[in-house]
Amino acid sequence: MNIQEREFKRVVIIGGGFGGLHIAKELENKNFKVAILDKNNYHTFQPLLYQAWFV
C-alpha cells in the first residue's frame, strides 16, 4: 500500500447519521484526520423539515 506517514492518525467513520456526526464532532480538535463514508450525500431530518419551509 502507498500510505504516507502523517502527523495525524486517520479515522474512518462509516455512516453519517446522528452517531457518525456526533463522533466526528468529538474528534474535531484532537489530532485526527476524519473521513465520513455514507451511502447518501445529504443530511435531512425529515420530522422537522416542515419547520424549515415556514421560517
N, C-alpha and C positions, 0 to 999 in steps of 0.2 A: 504494500500500500504506500501511497505517496502522501503521507500526512506529515506536515511540518510541525516541529515543536513550537509551541506558543507559550506566552506567559500566562494565559488564561486556560483553565480547564474547560472542556466542552460538555454541554448538557443538551440532550435531545429530548424534548417533551412531545409525546405522541398524544394528540387530542387537544384542541383549542377551546374546550368547554370551560366551565367555571373553575374546575380543578386545575386544568392546564394553565390558564391565565393567572390563577392565584399563585401557583408555584413560580411562574415566570416573574411575577412582581416581587416575590420574596427573594429571588436571586438577582434582582436588578443591580444592586451596588455591591456585589460580593465576589468580584473577580472571576466570573463565569461568562463564557460565551454561550448564549442560549439560542437554540433553534426550536421552533414550534412547528410540528407537522400536523395538518388537519385535512380531512378529506373535503371539507368545504372551505371556501376562501372568504367567508363572511361571518359576522358575529351579530346575530339578531336574537333578541329575547322577545319572542312574539307575544307573550301575555301583556307586555307593556307597550307594544307597538302602536296601539290606538292612541296613546297619550302623546306620541311624537307628532301625529298629524294635526292635533288641535292646539299646539303650543303657540 
